[in-house]
Amino acid sequence: MGRKGGRRHLKRKPAPKFWPIHRKEAVWTGKPKPGPHPISRCIPLTLLIRDMLGFAKTRKDVKAIVSQEKIKVDGKVQREILFPTGLMDVVSIPEAEKAYRVLPSEKGLFLHPIGKEEAEFKLCRIENKKVVKDGHVELNLHDGRNLLIRVEDPKKPKEDVYQTLNTLKMRVPDQEIVGYAKLAEGAPAMIVEGKNAGKYGKIVSVEERPGQKRRDSLVTIEDKNGNRFQTILDFVFVLGEAEPLISLPEAD
């Protein structure tokens, strides 16, 4: 009888290149559990705690730390050592009084230290939206969340002010929307994929062409030093209206 479903194990060699592991030290590595981020764009909690933060030496140590409820992801205690952490997730260790936000770079994802106040919210990009029963609007976010926006009058949905590829500022873990940033010229944004991943600055222009998918539109971003980078709209993550809502690493 043939195999059904995907494999539950992962070898080190085909694992994402940005994972901080030695390819020839051992054969296997931990495969992330199904969750909010795909394997190609996430870091298993085990690697994050052991290899990136150095809070443990072995997987057994990681399991002990997690089982004692010392690690929170987006404000919630995380007990799964193979939980996939990804873009904009907030990882906090209350006992050590430390918090980090997962951000992109040219080499992949990395942890950016943040303060206690900033750890109380995260940014989520709207990937899709649809109208559901009774005219309410459902927003599908980049981290797998689905938010229901209730409207009083389906014929005139005044509450529906959200558009795809715009960004929500959400309080975690209660998922309350506390801010909203539109994708527009002059808005601060970060490139999250491609050869310019991790670069950020102001959106200079968005070139849309007839017959072209909106996500494939060419976007030009200029950093504070005057350097310009181009990418497609699908790789752009808006960070705020006039100034970034989050702290960012110093540009090279």
N, C-alpha and C positions, 0 to 999 in steps of 0.2 A: 504493500500500500504506500502511495506517495506521501511525501511530507506535506503537512497542512500548516499554514501560517508562517510567520517569519521566525528567524533564529533568535534564540534567547541569549546567545553569546556573541562576543565580538573579539576578533584578534587585534593585536596592537598595530600591525602593519597597515591595514586598511582604515584604521581609526582616523578621524579628522586631524589634519596636520598641526593645527594650533593647540591640540591637547598637550599639556606638559608632561609627557611620558617618554621613557626610553623605549625605542622600538625593538631593540634586541635584548633587553634585560629579561623579558619573559615573553610567553606566547600570547596570553590572554589579557584583556582589560575589561573593566566593567561596562556593560552596555546600558545606556540610559533607559529607564522605563518609559513607556508611552506617556506623553504629557503635553504641556503647552508649547514646546519647541521641538523641532526635528533634530535628529542626531547631528546633521551637518552644521547646525547653528545653536548648539548648546554645550554646556559643560556638566558632566555628572557631578553631583554633590560630593561624591567620594574624592574625585580629583581636586575639586575646589578646596576642600578642607585639608587634604593631605599634601598635595603637591604645590598648590598655589599659595595657601595661607600658612602652611607648615604647622598646623595645630595637632597633627597626628603623624605617626611614622608608618603605620600599617592600616590596612582596611579594617582590621579588628578594632583598632583604636577609634577609627571614624565611627564605626557602629556603636561603640560605647558612648561617644559624644552625642550622637544623634538620638540614641535611645533615652538619654537623660534630658532631652528637649532643650538643648542649648543652642540650637540653630534655628533661625527663622528666615523664611523666604517670603517676601511681600507681606510681612507682618504676621504670618502664620507659622506656628511650630511645624517643622518638617521632620518626619520620622523615617522617610525613605532615603537610604544612602545613595541610590541611583536616580534620584529625582533630577530631571533636566532643567538646569538654570540657563536662561538665555537673555537676549537683548532687553535692557532696561530693568531687569529684575533687581530687587533690593535684597541683599543677603546681610543679615545682622546677627551679631553674637552679643546679646545683652550682658552676659557675665564679664566679657572682656571690654565692654563699652566701645565696640567697633561695628561699623557698618560699611557696606560696599555696594556700588551699583555696577552692573555688568554692561560694559560699553564695547564698541567695536574698535579694531585697529587694523593696520595693514597685515598683521600676522594672525589676526583672529580676535576672539573675545578676551577681555582682561577685566580685572577688578579695579574700580576707581574708588578710593576712600571718600566717604561722605560724612557729614555731620548728623547729629541725632534728629534735628528738625527735618532735614532733607530725606531721611530714611522713612519718614511718615507718608511719603507719596511716591508715585511712579508715573511715567509717561507711557501712554498706550496709543498706537496708531490705529485709526479706523481702516480696516481692510475691506469691509463690505457692510452694506446695510440693506434691510428689506422691511416691507410692511407686513405685519402679521395680523392675527385675529383682532377685530374691533378697531383696526386702523392704527394700532400701536406700532412703534418703530423699534426694530432690533438692530443693534450695532454689533458687528463681529470685529474683535480687536486682534492685534498681532500676536498676543500671548495666549490665545485660545479663549479668552473671556467673551461672553455674550451679555450685553446690557440691554434691558428693555426700557425704552423711553415711552412713557404713557402720555397719550394726547387726549384732550377733552373733546375736541371736535375733529373727527377723521376727515371732514371735508376741508377744514382749515387748520391743519396741524401746526399751530404756532410754536409748539415745543420742538419741532423737528428743524433744528438749525445746524445739524451736523452733516458733514460731507466726507466722503471717502478720502483717505490719505491725509486728513487733518489729524490733529493730536489732542488727546484728552489728558488732563492732569487729574489723577485719581488718588484719593486717600486710601491707604491700605492699612488694615485688611478689609475695611467695611465697603470698599468699592464706590465711595461717594465721589461724584464729579465735582471738582473744586476749581477747574480751569479748562480753557479751551483755546487752542491755537490753530489758526487757519494757514493753509499752505498758500503763500502769496509772495510776490517780489518784496524783498526787504526783510523777510522773516528769517530768523536764525535757524539753521538746519544742519544736520550731520549726514554724511554718506555712510550707510551701514553695510554695503556690499560692494564688490568689485575691487579693482586695483587701487582706488582712492578711499577705501573703507577707513573710517576713523577721522577723515578730514572734516572740518566744520567751518562755517562762516555764514555770510548773508546770501540769500538767494538773489542773484542778479537778474536772471531771466528764465522763463519757461517757454520753450518753443513747441507749440502744438501744431500739428499739420492735419489737414483734412484726410479722413480715411485711416489715420494712424490711431492705435490704441493710446488712451491717455497715459497709461503707465509707461509707455515707451517714449514719451516726450523728452526732449533733451533739456537738461537743467544745468545752468551755470552757477557755481557757488564761489564766492570770493572771501578769502580769510582776511584777518586784520592786517596782514603784511602785504596785501594786494595780490597775492597768488590766486589764480583762478583754476577751478577744477570743473570738469564736465562729467555728467553721468546721466542715467535715465531716471525718470520720476519715481519709478518703483524702488529705487535704491536710496531715496531721500526721506529722512525722518525729521519733521519739523520739531523744533525745541522750544518755541515760544512765539509771541507776537512781535515784540521789538528786541527783547533780550532773552537769553536762554533761561528756562525755568529751573535748570539743574546746573550744578558745577561741572566743569569740564577740565580735562588734563591740559597742561600747557602745550601749545603747538610748538613743533620743532622749528 
